[in-house]
């Protein structure tokens, strides 16, 4: 029988988290409580649930303000607290309670499936995946991206621009970022920063990005390039410093949160060295737990019975509009359709998606590939 230690808890994937923002969590809790005490009826059952959880003396509640949520709240204007919190609640609590509404709480959009790195823990090490003739490689057109954003605006607040590849390799990425300006409260972009240039920096800072994540797993060579194969730490550091310089000079009022996030792959990675190198360059530093994404199709069948939370939390849209329930299934075995023929809401509530959820609820993960080989819950 698979033990809890073998499971990958997607919602709690941070192994370590450091923030230099020094956000007062209690102050942010009081801000949210004050807002909902005066506006709870405008948000129905969610507003009341948030208020109950944040004023409860019990530690056993569904919704809590964690350090990284507090950091995000510190950047949110008072008038947007309700909008932010309701959508954060949908992201945090709906997967626990297996609640669905018309749209996914989180949308992960892939500007590019191509990457210039070959990180040891990434799908890009799979030769079948990276062989162009197999159809997995490509970049999203602006028209497809615009359709996604137009459908999502007013319904979804939390996004990541990243998935199987490096988003800055998409030729329209700057145009995409600017198109998002002022539309969402939780737009995040993940980049290895190797391609970050002055034009990208301005697009990120003038666009709709709320959180910029630099993916880096070490604070020294040769460890950095051993993990991020084809990468160069000095180049990445130079590009991150360029971003900081442009931010200070041209966007001093920017509320963007910057983070260095690495995959905790081995014992030779340590948080202290990461803080020492990156601490003055970014607001946050984290390690996320390693999960063997790179070879799920080759992994042995396991005995995981617990439902995968991502089926209720997020939906993935690849560069070509193909929609998938997770990115562990990076070859789209479980694809539930294409944005070019169905809307986001239609796909999210489609019978095919419901069948996947039902199989998980009925402890039939073993009948689905690659769910039968995956330990994400």
Residue pairs with C-beta under 8 A, 6 or more apart in sequence:
1 303
2 302
2 303
2 304
2 375
6 302
6 304
6 375
7 304
7 306
7 375
7 376
7 377
8 289
8 291
8 375
8 376
8 377
9 377
10 308
10 309
10 310
10 313
10 376
10 377
11 92
11 95
11 309
11 313
13 288
13 289
13 291
14 68
14 286
14 287
14 288
14 289
15 264
15 286
15 287
15 288
15 289
16 264
16 271
16 285
16 286
16 287
17 67
17 68
17 284
17 285
17 286
18 271
18 274
18 275
18 279
18 284
18 285
18 286
19 67
19 68
19 71
19 283
19 284
19 285
20 279
20 282
20 283
20 284
21 71
21 74
21 257
21 283
21 284
23 67
23 70
23 71
23 73
23 74
24 70
25 65
25 66
25 67
25 70
28 65
28 69
28 70
28 73
28 74
29 54
29 65
31 73
31 78
31 81
32 50
32 54
32 65
32 73
32 81
32 85
33 51
33 54
33 55
35 78
35 81
35 82
35 85
36 43
36 47
36 50
36 51
36 54
36 82
36 85
37 51
39 47
39 82
40 47
40 48
40 50
40 51
41 47
42 82
43 50
43 82
43 86
46 86
46 89
46 90
47 82
47 86
49 62
49 63
49 89
49 93
50 63
50 85
50 86
50 89
52 61
53 61
53 62
53 63
53 64
54 61
54 63
54 64
54 65
62 92
62 93
62 96
62 97
63 88
63 89
63 92
63 93
65 73
68 284
69 88
71 257
71 283
71 284
72 84
72 88
72 186
72 210
72 211
72 257
73 81
73 84
75 210
75 255
75 256
75 257
76 84
76 185
80 185
83 157
83 185
84 157
84 185
84 186
87 105
87 156
87 157
87 158
87 185
87 186
88 158
88 186
90 101
90 105
91 105
91 106
91 158
91 313
93 99
94 100
94 101
94 105
94 312
94 313
95 105
95 309
95 310
95 311
95 312
95 313
96 309
98 307
98 312
98 357
98 361
99 312
100 312
100 348
100 349
102 155
102 345
102 348
102 349
103 152
103 155
103 156
103 344
103 345
103 348
104 156
104 313
104 314
104 315
104 344
104 348
105 156
105 158
105 313
105 314
106 156
106 158
106 159
106 160
106 313
106 314
106 315
107 148
107 152
107 156
107 158
107 159
107 160
107 314
107 315
107 317
107 344
108 159
108 160
108 162
108 163
108 314
108 315
108 316
108 317
108 327
109 140
109 145
109 148
109 159
109 160
109 161
109 163
109 317
110 140
110 162
110 163
110 164
110 165
110 167
110 316
110 317
110 318
110 319
111 139
111 140
111 145
111 161
111 162
111 165
111 167
111 169
111 170
111 172
111 173
111 176
111 319
112 138
112 139
112 140
112 165
112 166
112 167
112 168
112 169
112 170
112 173
112 319
113 136
113 137
113 138
113 139
113 163
113 164
113 165
113 318
113 319
114 137
114 138
114 139
114 165
114 166
114 169
115 122
115 124
115 164
115 165
115 166
115 169
115 192
116 166
116 169
116 192
116 194
116 195
116 230
117 124
117 166
117 192
117 194
117 228
117 229
117 230
117 231
118 124
118 125
118 229
118 230
119 125
119 227
119 228
119 229
119 231
119 263
120 226
120 227
120 229
120 265
120 294
121 227
121 263
121 265
121 290
121 292
121 293
121 294
122 293
122 294
123 129
123 164
123 293
123 294
123 330
124 130
124 164
124 165
125 294
126 294
126 295
126 330
128 134
128 331
129 136
129 164
129 330
129 331
130 136
130 137
131 137
136 164
136 330
136 331
138 319
138 320
139 169
139 170
139 171
139 172
139 319
140 170
140 172
140 176
140 319
140 320
141 172
142 172
142 175
142 176
142 179
144 319
144 320
144 321
144 339
144 340
145 172
145 176
145 179
146 179
147 339
148 317
148 339
148 344
149 179
149 180
149 183
151 343
151 344
151 345
152 159
152 184
152 344
153 183
153 184
155 344
155 345
156 184
156 344
157 184
157 185
157 186
158 184
158 185
158 186
158 187
158 188
159 184
159 186
159 187
159 188
160 188
160 189
160 190
161 167
161 173
161 176
161 177
161 187
161 188
161 189
161 190
162 188
162 189
162 190
162 191
162 213
163 316
163 318
163 327
164 318
164 327
164 330
165 319
166 191
166 192
166 194
166 195
167 173
167 189
167 190
167 191
168 191
168 195
168 196
168 200
169 195
170 176
170 319
173 200
173 203
174 199
174 200
174 202
174 203
174 207
175 203
176 207
177 189
177 203
177 204
177 206
177 207
177 208
177 209
178 203
178 206
178 207
178 208
179 207
179 208
180 187
180 207
180 208
180 209
181 206
181 207
181 208
182 208
183 208
184 208
184 210
185 210
186 210
186 211
187 208
187 209
187 210
187 211
188 209
188 210
188 211
188 212
188 213
189 204
189 209
189 211
189 212
189 213
190 213
190 215
190 261
191 212
191 213
191 214
191 215
192 214
192 215
192 216
192 228
192 231
192 236
193 214
193 215
193 216
193 236
193 239
193 240
193 243
194 231
194 232
194 235
194 236
194 239
196 239
196 240
196 242
196 243
197 239
197 242
198 242
198 246
201 242
201 243
201 246
201 247
202 246
202 250
204 212
204 243
204 256
205 246
205 247
205 250
205 251
205 254
205 256
206 251
209 256
210 255
210 256
210 257
211 256
211 257
211 258
211 259
212 243
212 256
212 257
212 258
212 259
213 258
213 259
213 260
213 261
214 236
214 240
214 258
214 259
214 260
214 261
214 282
215 228
215 260
215 261
215 262
216 224
216 228
216 233
216 236
216 260
216 261
216 262
216 278
217 223
217 224
217 227
217 228
217 262
217 263
217 264
217 265
217 269
217 287
218 224
218 227
218 228
218 233
218 262
218 269
218 273
218 274
219 273
219 274
219 276
219 277
219 278
220 233
220 273
220 277
221 233
221 234
223 268
223 269
224 231
224 233
224 236
225 231
225 232
225 233
227 263
227 265
237 277
237 281
240 281
240 282
241 281
243 258
244 281
247 254
247 256
257 283
257 284
258 281
258 282
258 283
258 284
259 282
259 283
259 284
259 285
259 286
260 274
260 278
260 281
260 282
260 284
260 285
260 286
261 285
261 286
261 287
261 288
262 269
262 274
262 286
262 287
262 288
263 287
263 288
263 290
264 287
264 288
264 289
264 290
265 290
269 287
271 285
271 287
274 285
274 287
275 285
278 285
279 285
291 328
291 375
291 376
292 299
293 327
293 328
293 330
296 328
296 329
296 330
296 370
296 373
296 374
297 331
297 369
297 370
297 373
299 370
299 373
299 374
300 373
301 366
301 372
301 373
302 372
302 373
302 374
302 375
303 366
304 365
304 371
304 374
304 375
304 377
305 363
305 365
306 377
307 357
307 360
307 361
307 365
307 377
308 326
308 360
308 365
308 371
308 374
308 376
308 377
309 376
309 377
310 325
310 326
310 376
311 325
311 326
311 353
311 356
311 357
311 360
312 357
315 323
315 324
315 325
315 344
315 347
315 348
316 323
316 324
316 325
316 326
316 327
317 323
317 324
317 339
318 324
318 332
320 338
321 338
321 339
321 340
322 332
322 335
322 337
322 338
322 339
323 335
323 336
323 337
323 338
323 339
323 347
324 332
324 334
324 335
324 336
325 334
325 336
325 353
325 356
326 334
326 374
326 376
328 370
328 374
328 376
329 370
329 374
333 369
333 370
334 356
334 368
334 370
334 371
336 347
336 350
336 352
336 353
336 356
337 346
337 347
337 350
337 352
339 347
342 350
347 353
356 368
359 365
359 367
359 368
359 371
360 371
365 371
365 372
365 374
366 372
